[in-house]
């Protein structure tokens, strides 16, 4: 039977039509590809609009089309749209082929003649290929109702609670001993100046007590297998050396532990903790962890103070505890692993770690936190002097060609918050050195106004240097901030007692490896790439894996909470569907052609191909097959075919693509 | 026809997960590159049957490009290594057939590497341009002088 093919060329406004002569392409396809079965060829302003889709549907019904080729954007964007449109008109969706003349043609070429010819070639390839497309049905696989959430910061907590409250089970994995994330370290939150702990800790307690949440702290995901609906995650539960079944979290062990260690994680190096510890008093779970590297017993076999004083029966301290490996089954995964602070020592001229009273934003958060190392007193590194002048440097490591080009988005508001707190608690003069003040969310601009009215000074200019070398007597013994005030066009030297570096947010050092583990990609800045920057900000290109919070890009607490909730809604939607349709791209072996050589058996990384000893042929298990097609290409007998990407489809597409040559420049 | 005016036609194979997305990324970022390459999307570079490359050359392509995820990044664990093996073997076979090995190229591009994708394409187009058109004999001449082996029977 000869196919009746319809070709639809999209203008995409001027995105395609601006470079490719769409009318010419459409006319050419109708005329020159008629021999291949093209019965109608049209161009339209927006093929993906409902009118464009109706155009295709009308043709399918009225002209009896058996195949459809749409030349528009990337199949990763609108393949589903056009397949659904075809399905709506009664055509099997897999008989529709979307070829990209936007991402791969009009957007990347400027030569209009060459781009138009390339569009023709691409369409000819699509037409030649679509002839061999087969009617397929998507594979339906059940969705496991449990969800894995990685990262117990505010985004992960929000997502976990939403899903658990809806009645589904959640595994929340956190690599630190307690959930809470960065938000637990903060004192106040902008712009309302709510106490961070007061709004966060109740949520943490809810997570700890929730019957639907299995909380796995001090744990890391090591391996993820499977696909949407049925992932298997391998999780390493690191040894706490504390038996959580009997421990009551009474705190006697860390009171009695004689070993003090500088806390570089939670206290940002400003405070100390014991060798057995919980990061902070409201930690969830309440069980402590023994710091293996700093515990005297693990170093020299002596001490055991914690074990001696532990009042529980049986004793909760277990020095022989080993890491535990758990394997869990989940249907969906949310990654909410957050960010790390930009390392301010990378900018040597700002003197962090060299000049005592240069602090990072996280250090300052701990300084002004009532439960922090100074009990909320804003003092210099000597822990007693109150500063009289404080300079806050914005955009440290952000919006900087040398470090990170992006805006870290939270630092302006955070700096304004610091300015307010310093003025309120110490009465000191505060200078903000900024590039631009960015306060785009609800009530943020009002907060900026408030800090201005409170008497904060604002200098528009990027700080050049922070030094302790005085030029005039009034600078003696002070830090001097050298900055160009670009609004008055003058260099200024501001003597200060304290400088706060508003350091930017960065992806974790291991973000790339973690992304690889879950099969998702990082963008150029290292943040995970969402499926669509506007319309699908929490899904990723890998089905069943969602992202929330700062892993997707720098954002503040309200945005992280919103994303956590959004990701959970997506997951719950998936769970409610009970099954998911997978692309029917699978390999299958023709028994009659298989010689039983078993070459394909070893080519498959998923062990989806097994050998039938009795029939002496190999067989593909469609549930395990992921559709890569390596066995199809490797079979010496040509006995394996791959649906959706068959040899006929690809060989014909090659023929079609080469139907017309490049326009050769005229030889002068 | 002088070589600097020559516009080669190149068939490029991409994998669905990395290099096709790199091409998409080059598109969304409006990076400009030479219009000589026409892409085919496969699920994985491991799907690349050597026949596809031969078919492309036979049908008039002047160059063939194979792209995939970086080693270690393959969506299907390790299938890009199999593409690499086939690529190396194909280059030898092509050389034996009298086709310059430089007409077949392989590079890796992650979904984030639109810029690399565009730059590599430009580079390859120049390389193939320098090699000139892949001209097949228009008419194969039967060689009369080869003596036909006679079957000897006792």
Interface residues (C-beta under 8 A of the other chain):
Chain A: X74 X75 X76 X100 X102 X103 X104 X105 X107 X108 X109 X110 X111 X114 X115 X117 X118 X121 X122 X125 X516 X519 X521 X522 X523 X524 X529 X541 X585 X603 X605 X606 X626 X627 X628 X629 X630 X632 X633 X634 X642 X644 X645 X647 X650 X651 X653 X654 X655 X657 X658 X661 X662 X663 X664 X665 X667
Chain B: X1 X2 X5 X6 X7 X8 X9 X11 X17 X20 X21 X23 X24 X26 X27 X28 X30 X31 X32 X33 X35 X36 X38 X39 X40 X41 X42 X43 X44 X46 X47 X48 X49 X50 X51 X52 X55 X56 X59 X60 X61 X72 X73 X75 X76 X77 X78 X79 X82 X86 X110 X111 X112 X118
